[in-house]
């Protein structure tokens, strides 16, 4: 497949890239690893007028440890993240997660920032131009119909929400670790919790302002135990059908002092099951508690059929993954 025609730009600084993006945000895209972007361009899912390559910007690929935790540049490749000695020693779950993403070629090309900012997916959107041409465009592609939840746009009225699904691997782990991100925009820099990056709206899944670009991720010093589990049909290439990041901190008596349960693949952004977390506070996990927490988590997620897998199947897999994770960490 050929790429559509576009203007190719190579800014020399992140501020220059930000200004260029802000000048035409709807017609411009950022290129980092390109493992997701180039496929969508070849399928004509997106046809940008300008492609802004970030790889020429210096000092955006690094792993640096300090008193406040670990700082990772947005252009750090997934392979470098997985093979970093400090990540392997202090945050082994992050290293293992990076190795779970795609195949080796994806890890060498793909970047941390690109993985965190990847677009949402849907079986009616992420298809070839020929496949999509048999019906009017969906709401995410600029049309008026949502083919995933058609009952929501009754009487021929325009759809009011896109239900496309976020399928990233790294975000659930970093959210469980209470990570922050730093972004650069026309108005300067700002930092905020990674969890706030995701709007849970498939039409505009990221909360970045006009012209803002991710610069780095800050992970606080590690505490407790963290686990990442992923279910997909094939060991490589596949996005997760459902994945789970679980963090648990226990006191000297094994009572749970802190817990984070974050899923991917079940909503329009990473989904934290907070009611399930509340059940576990100040308890010592046993088989009965694990079963109760897993059932509560299954109730809290609301997957829709944006892939070949049914919502009931995803709920079941989510419960199985959580039970497995809790049994491994109890």
Buried (B, 14 or more C-beta within 10 A) or exposed (E): EEEEEBEEBBBEBBBBBBBBBBEBEEEBBBBBBBBBBBEBBBBBBEBBEBBBBBEEBEEBBBBEBEEEBBBBBBBBBBBBBBBBEEBBEBBEBBBBBBBBBBEEEBBBBBBBBBBBBBBBBBBBBBBEEEEBEEEEBBBBBEBEBBBBBEEEBEEEEEBEBBBBBBBBBBBBBBBBBBBBBBBBBBEEEEEEEBBEBBBEBBBEBBBBEEBBBBBBBBBEEBEBEBBBBBBBEEEEEBBBBBBBBBBBEBEEEEEBEBBBBBBBBBBBBBBBBEEBBEBBEEBEBEEEBBEBBBBBBBEBBEBBBBBEBEBEBBBEBBBBBBBBBBEEBB
